[in-house]
Amino acid sequence: MTDLETRSGLPAWTRAELPAPPNPRGLQWLGVVGPGVIVLGASIGSGEFLLGPAAFVKYGLTMLWVAGVAMVLQTLFNQELMRYTLATGEPAVTGFMRTRPRAGFWAWTYALLYFLQVGWPAWAGTAAGAFFFLFTKRLAAAADTGTVYAIAIILFLVCVSVLLVGKRIERTLEMLNWVLVVCILGSFTVLTVWLVSGETLGAALAGMVGYSTSAREFRFIPEGADFFLISAFAGYSGAGGVINITLSNWARDRGYGMGGVAGFIPSAVGGEKQTLAHSGFRFDNTPAELAKWRGWWRVVAADQWGVFFLGAILGMLLPAMLYVTFIPPGTDIRGYGIAAALAQGMVDAGTPLLGGLVALIGAWVLFKTQLDIVEGMARAITDIIWTGSARVRSWRGGDVRVVYYAVLAALVCWGIVALKLAQPVFLLQLGANIAGVVFVISSLQLLYVNTTLLPEHCRPPLWRRVGLVLVALFYGTFVIMWLRGVFS
């Protein structure tokens, strides 16, 4: 009988012993969690710092309910992605490639989805707007397009250079994101306590369930809403689409579960050639192995609920309250200067030093997000190619670094061209709407993979299966509203 995981043409899993999970205490947890902080760092720079504020300033804090629902569903989705990687040592896209019609079909499909969602270096473009404000003390306008473009190219190339050094690329990203998350959330907490009124805090908390404290009624979708913005906000509340999916690649390289057997992608400078398995593993259904499996789930729960979920909620709430405090309601802040809109609002309110600080924070957040995004895309495409092509695996002696950096070089060349095509914030919204499409496809495919291909002792319980269906329904609704707006 043919193993189900081989029906699309990929090799069968081999048996291996599940590595023992860590058993941290207290602050030791900070050294165990990791993938969640990377995806959190990426999420803060898109939904939380750009599209969320654009929606809140334009439509009010009642839109926070979208973020709340999205983050709960994404956390469940993330855990199911990591379930597959814990059980097999493969990234989730490899699992998708194990479904019909064939591996190559899904390889090209997800490579295209990665390209359509995050192939635009929009974060470097928006970060350039923040740097422009720091240097000129004003928001960038259409006449400043050339200058903003030049700054964006420099930032994009600096992002790529960071990925050349270290031993393990995932660890480099993890350490940088810990700095980002602690500094950004800490800074915004201080600013919120200092500058935000109790009334605004109450409106934000009520907005998490869609209630307007001023109108004293529930307002889930505003009248005359721009669904290109609203659906984009939903897509990037939390991480978004392929950014979430890449979490499983980072979990594999972090050594979670069977990822500890599979290997990782090393850096070009400081890293050494590593053996990276192109096919995964399975462990036996024994009491000892199941005890280790439960230990790994404890780590995943801390990584996702303790780091990603809590951080994403704070990362959305804190900037939201500051933006509506300093920017007049109904303002459309989308433009070349979107990343410095809050900074300009603080300057206009007579606090130029705080405005400069916020512009610096925005520049760092968006630069770091672009770093995470371009690395995640290069990593995911490398894993797709590595899994699907024996010829590539034999190239240059089977050194996966050659493939990874070849992909990265191609992304750099495309990014330089893509930055010229449209305003960065438009590209960001386009990618965020594609993220909704990705959620619909991948959540249902993940449901199939985890309930059909995985051994029975690794499969999710019923309530988690329902959660994946809800992911598809939630994002499918926003995709339909976006497309209706496009074709109406």
Buried (B, 14 or more C-beta within 10 A) or exposed (E): EEEBBBBBEBBEBEEBBBBEBBEBEEEEBEEBBBBBBBBBBBBBBBBBBBBBBBBBBBBBBBBBBBBBBBBBBBBBBBBBBBBBBBBBBBBBBBBBBBBEEEBBBBBEBBBEBBBBBBBBBBBBBBBBBBBBBBEEBEBBEEEBEEBBBEBBBEBBEEBBEBBBEBBBBBBBBBEBBBEBBEEBBEBBEEBBEEBBEEEBBEBBBBBBEBBBBEEEEEBEBBEEBBBBBBBBBBBBBBBBBBBBBBBBBBBBBBBBBBBBBBBBBBBBEEBEEBEBBBBBBBBEEEEEEBEBBEBBBBBBBBBBBEBBBBBBBBBBBBBBBBBBBBBEEEBEBBBBBBBBBBBBBBBEBEBEEBBBBBBBBBBBBBBBBBBBBBBBBBBBBBBBBBBBBEEBBEBEEBBBBBBBBBBBEEBBEBBBEBBEEBBBBBBBBBBBBBBBBBBBBBBBBBBBBBBEBBEEBBBBEEEBBEBBEBBBEBBBBBBBBBBEBEEE
